Every structure is written in structure tokens, then in C-alpha cells.
Amino acid sequence: MEALVKKEQLNQLFDLYGSLLTEKQRLYFELYYHEDYSLQEISEIYTVSRNAIFDHLKKVEEHLNLYEEKLQLLSLQTKRKLLIEKAIETKDLSLLEELRKLDE
């Protein structure tokens, strides 16, 4: 289960920060995480070692986590969604003020 949560978070971070990665990093990430290719399959397609693919994916993960640490876009997005859901559920309009404060 933990691996699935990690994969989902990486995909969310990729959606937000993927354009900041190199073309090769985006390509390997998409093949591995979106298209479900194995490291071996990717390495055979691009005639590089399996370890090189693994290293690229590790760097992508590090970059995505660093971007989130600095920019916190996913964190803010999650907070916004929770506040909106709670405001709709409770019809408490004061929650909208909290939502506005997130954008400051």
C-alpha cells in the first residue's frame, strides 16, 4: 500500500513540476510511472543500462520532492480542496476566508 501512495504522490508532483525536468527525465518517468514499463524494457528501448534508468528515476524523485519542499504547490492544492469540500459540506462561508489567506 505504501508503494501505491508514493506512486500517486509522485504522479501528482509530476503533474505540477514535470515541465521543470529535462526531456529525458520526463520521458523515463512517463514510461515507468504512466505506461508501466519495467526498467529493463526502458533500458532496451534506449540502449542504456538498467542502472542508468534507475538513477534517472531516483533523480527525478529527488527533484520533484525538492520542488515541492520549496514551492509547496501540492500542499496548497490539498489544503484548498479540503477547505472547499468542508465549506460545501458545512455551508460555512467563513471557510472561504481561510481559503483566501492561503493565496497570500
CORRA-V888186 format. One record per residue. N is the residue number from 0. PHI is phi in radians with two decimals (none if undefined). Layout:
N | PHI
N | PHI
This chain:
0 | none
1 | -1.06
2 | -1.12
3 | -1.17
4 | -1.12
5 | -1.08
6 | -1.10
7 | -1.11
8 | -1.13
9 | -1.08
10 | -1.15
11 | -1.14
12 | -1.13
13 | -1.09
14 | -1.05
15 | -1.44
16 | -2.03
17 | -0.98
18 | -1.20
19 | -1.51
20 | -1.56
21 | -1.26
22 | -1.05
23 | -1.13
24 | -1.10
25 | -1.08
26 | -1.07
27 | -1.10
28 | -1.07
29 | -1.08
30 | -1.11
31 | -1.32
32 | -1.61
33 | -1.67
34 | -1.66
35 | 1.10
36 | -1.33
37 | -1.46
38 | -1.03
39 | -1.10
40 | -1.09
41 | -1.14
42 | -1.11
43 | -1.23
44 | -1.12
45 | -1.79
46 | 0.78
47 | -2.25
48 | -1.27
49 | -1.01
50 | -1.13
51 | -1.12
52 | -1.10
53 | -1.00
54 | -1.09
55 | -1.07
56 | -1.15
57 | -1.12
58 | -1.14
59 | -1.05
60 | -1.03
61 | -1.08
62 | -1.09
63 | -1.07
64 | -1.18
65 | -1.15
66 | -1.04
67 | -1.16
68 | -1.05
69 | -1.41
70 | -1.71
71 | 0.98
72 | -1.19
73 | -1.16
74 | -1.07
75 | -1.14
76 | -1.07
77 | -1.12
78 | -1.07
79 | -1.06
80 | -1.05
81 | -1.11
82 | -1.14
83 | -1.12
84 | -1.07
85 | -1.16
86 | -1.13
87 | -1.17
88 | -1.15
89 | -1.67
90 | 1.03
91 | -1.60
92 | -1.26
93 | -1.15
94 | -1.17
95 | -1.14
96 | -1.15
97 | -1.08
98 | -1.12
99 | -1.10
100 | -1.13
101 | -1.09
102 | -1.48
103 | -1.48
